[in-house]
Amino acid sequence: MIRVKFYGRLKARYGIRMTKVSGSSLDEVIDAIVTRHPEVRKEDLRNATVIVNRKEKVGKDNKGLSFSSGDELVFISPVGGG
């Protein structure tokens, strides 16, 4: 199982602090999250900053990420301002 945490607007919007899912790729993990929590929009997760085991993975194309049981994945919503 992969431990998934939500921070920022994602946490506030969906009321989810942490969940556990299975999956070996980012797409599989996102699908598992949406299956477990249907209120979560895939687009919100795909647009979020991703941190895997305390290492930030920046960029829209995180398709190459792979996960193992025991990994920790954090989604942080992007912040805008001006």
PyRosetta script that sets phi, psi and omega in degrees:
from pyrosetta import init, pose_from_sequence

init()
pose = pose_from_sequence("MIRVKFYGRLKARYGIRMTKVSGSSLDEVIDAIVTRHPEVRKEDLRNATVIVNRKEKVGKDNKGLSFSSGDELVFISPVGGG")
pose.set_psi(1, 146.5)
pose.set_omega(1, 177.4)
pose.set_phi(2, -108.0)
pose.set_psi(2, 130.9)
pose.set_omega(2, 177.9)
pose.set_phi(3, -85.6)
pose.set_psi(3, 124.4)
pose.set_omega(3, -177.3)
pose.set_phi(4, -117.9)
pose.set_psi(4, 128.8)
pose.set_omega(4, 178.2)
pose.set_phi(5, -118.3)
pose.set_psi(5, 149.2)
pose.set_omega(5, 177.5)
pose.set_phi(6, -118.2)
pose.set_psi(6, 137.9)
pose.set_omega(6, 177.2)
pose.set_phi(7, -131.2)
pose.set_psi(7, 165.3)
pose.set_omega(7, 176.3)
pose.set_phi(8, 67.5)
pose.set_psi(8, -141.5)
pose.set_omega(8, -178.0)
pose.set_phi(9, -61.0)
pose.set_psi(9, -32.1)
pose.set_omega(9, 179.7)
pose.set_phi(10, -61.9)
pose.set_psi(10, -44.1)
pose.set_omega(10, 178.8)
pose.set_phi(11, -64.5)
pose.set_psi(11, -44.0)
pose.set_omega(11, -179.3)
pose.set_phi(12, -68.1)
pose.set_psi(12, -41.7)
pose.set_omega(12, -177.0)
pose.set_phi(13, -67.7)
pose.set_psi(13, -43.1)
pose.set_omega(13, -172.9)
pose.set_phi(14, -103.6)
pose.set_psi(14, -9.8)
pose.set_omega(14, 178.4)
pose.set_phi(15, 66.9)
pose.set_psi(15, 22.8)
pose.set_omega(15, 180.0)
pose.set_phi(16, -110.3)
pose.set_psi(16, 122.3)
pose.set_omega(16, 176.5)
pose.set_phi(17, -93.2)
pose.set_psi(17, -43.3)
pose.set_omega(17, -177.4)
pose.set_phi(18, -152.8)
pose.set_psi(18, 145.3)
pose.set_omega(18, 174.4)
pose.set_phi(19, -146.8)
pose.set_psi(19, 165.6)
pose.set_omega(19, 176.7)
pose.set_phi(20, -124.7)
pose.set_psi(20, 133.3)
pose.set_omega(20, 179.7)
pose.set_phi(21, -140.5)
pose.set_psi(21, 169.2)
pose.set_omega(21, 173.8)
pose.set_phi(22, -107.9)
pose.set_psi(22, 154.0)
pose.set_omega(22, 177.1)
pose.set_phi(23, 159.3)
pose.set_psi(23, 149.9)
pose.set_omega(23, -179.7)
pose.set_phi(24, -111.3)
pose.set_psi(24, -11.0)
pose.set_omega(24, 176.5)
pose.set_phi(25, -127.4)
pose.set_psi(25, 166.0)
pose.set_omega(25, -179.7)
pose.set_phi(26, -62.0)
pose.set_psi(26, -41.9)
pose.set_omega(26, 179.1)
pose.set_phi(27, -61.6)
pose.set_psi(27, -41.6)
pose.set_omega(27, 179.0)
pose.set_phi(28, -64.7)
pose.set_psi(28, -40.3)
pose.set_omega(28, 179.1)
pose.set_phi(29, -66.1)
pose.set_psi(29, -44.5)
pose.set_omega(29, 178.5)
pose.set_phi(30, -61.5)
pose.set_psi(30, -44.5)
pose.set_omega(30, 177.7)
pose.set_phi(31, -59.9)
pose.set_psi(31, -41.5)
pose.set_omega(31, 180.0)
pose.set_phi(32, -66.3)
pose.set_psi(32, -38.0)
pose.set_omega(32, 177.9)
pose.set_phi(33, -63.7)
pose.set_psi(33, -46.9)
pose.set_omega(33, -178.2)
pose.set_phi(34, -66.1)
pose.set_psi(34, -34.3)
pose.set_omega(34, 176.7)
pose.set_phi(35, -65.4)
pose.set_psi(35, -43.5)
pose.set_omega(35, -179.3)
pose.set_phi(36, -74.5)
pose.set_psi(36, -34.7)
pose.set_omega(36, -177.7)
pose.set_phi(37, -129.0)
pose.set_psi(37, 81.6)
pose.set_omega(37, -174.0)
pose.set_phi(38, -61.1)
pose.set_psi(38, -16.7)
pose.set_omega(38, 178.6)
pose.set_phi(39, -73.2)
pose.set_psi(39, -17.8)
pose.set_omega(39, -178.5)
pose.set_phi(40, -78.0)
pose.set_psi(40, 130.8)
pose.set_omega(40, 178.4)
pose.set_phi(41, -88.7)
pose.set_psi(41, 131.0)
pose.set_omega(41, 179.1)
pose.set_phi(42, -57.0)
pose.set_psi(42, -37.9)
pose.set_omega(42, -178.3)
pose.set_phi(43, -60.5)
pose.set_psi(43, -37.5)
pose.set_omega(43, 178.9)
pose.set_phi(44, -62.4)
pose.set_psi(44, -39.8)
pose.set_omega(44, -179.9)
pose.set_phi(45, -73.7)
pose.set_psi(45, -38.1)
pose.set_omega(45, 179.8)
pose.set_phi(46, -68.8)
pose.set_psi(46, -26.8)
pose.set_omega(46, 179.8)
pose.set_phi(47, -91.1)
pose.set_psi(47, -4.5)
pose.set_omega(47, -177.0)
pose.set_phi(48, -80.8)
pose.set_psi(48, 157.2)
pose.set_omega(48, 169.2)
pose.set_phi(49, -74.8)
pose.set_psi(49, 137.5)
pose.set_omega(49, -176.6)
pose.set_phi(50, -112.3)
pose.set_psi(50, 132.6)
pose.set_omega(50, 174.9)
pose.set_phi(51, -123.0)
pose.set_psi(51, 125.8)
pose.set_omega(51, -179.0)
pose.set_phi(52, -117.0)
pose.set_psi(52, 118.6)
pose.set_omega(52, 179.8)
pose.set_phi(53, 49.8)
pose.set_psi(53, 45.3)
pose.set_omega(53, 176.2)
pose.set_phi(54, 70.0)
pose.set_psi(54, 19.6)
pose.set_omega(54, 175.9)
pose.set_phi(55, -121.0)
pose.set_psi(55, 119.5)
pose.set_omega(55, -176.5)
pose.set_phi(56, -70.4)
pose.set_psi(56, 135.2)
pose.set_omega(56, 177.0)
pose.set_phi(57, -118.5)
pose.set_psi(57, 99.5)
pose.set_omega(57, -174.8)
pose.set_phi(58, -97.4)
pose.set_psi(58, 143.3)
pose.set_omega(58, 175.5)
pose.set_phi(59, 128.5)
pose.set_psi(59, 153.6)
pose.set_omega(59, -179.3)
pose.set_phi(60, -72.5)
pose.set_psi(60, -28.0)
pose.set_omega(60, -174.9)
pose.set_phi(61, -103.5)
pose.set_psi(61, 84.7)
pose.set_omega(61, 176.9)
pose.set_phi(62, -104.0)
pose.set_psi(62, 27.0)
pose.set_omega(62, -176.0)
pose.set_phi(63, -62.9)
pose.set_psi(63, -26.7)
pose.set_omega(63, -176.9)
pose.set_phi(64, -79.8)
pose.set_psi(64, -3.0)
pose.set_omega(64, -179.5)
pose.set_phi(65, -69.1)
pose.set_psi(65, 139.0)
pose.set_omega(65, 174.3)
pose.set_phi(66, -131.0)
pose.set_psi(66, 152.7)
pose.set_omega(66, -173.6)
pose.set_phi(67, -127.9)
pose.set_psi(67, 152.3)
pose.set_omega(67, 175.1)
pose.set_phi(68, -124.6)
pose.set_psi(68, 158.9)
pose.set_omega(68, 177.3)
pose.set_phi(69, -55.9)
pose.set_psi(69, 134.6)
pose.set_omega(69, -179.3)
pose.set_phi(70, 97.1)
pose.set_psi(70, -10.6)
pose.set_omega(70, 177.2)
pose.set_phi(71, -68.6)
pose.set_psi(71, 156.2)
pose.set_omega(71, 175.1)
pose.set_phi(72, -117.7)
pose.set_psi(72, 127.6)
pose.set_omega(72, -179.1)
pose.set_phi(73, -119.0)
pose.set_psi(73, 130.1)
pose.set_omega(73, -179.9)
pose.set_phi(74, -119.9)
pose.set_psi(74, 131.8)
pose.set_omega(74, 173.4)
pose.set_phi(75, -107.5)
pose.set_psi(75, 125.2)
pose.set_omega(75, 176.7)
pose.set_phi(76, -120.6)
pose.set_psi(76, 125.2)
pose.set_omega(76, -179.5)
pose.set_phi(77, -67.7)
pose.set_psi(77, 145.5)
pose.set_omega(77, 177.5)
pose.set_phi(78, -65.4)
pose.set_psi(78, 149.5)
pose.set_omega(78, -178.0)
pose.set_phi(79, -114.8)
pose.set_psi(79, 132.9)
pose.set_omega(79, 176.3)
pose.set_phi(80, -118.8)
pose.set_psi(80, 161.2)
pose.set_omega(80, 178.9)
pose.set_phi(81, -178.9)
pose.set_psi(81, -178.2)
pose.set_omega(81, -178.5)
pose.set_phi(82, -172.8)
pose.dump_pdb("model.pdb")
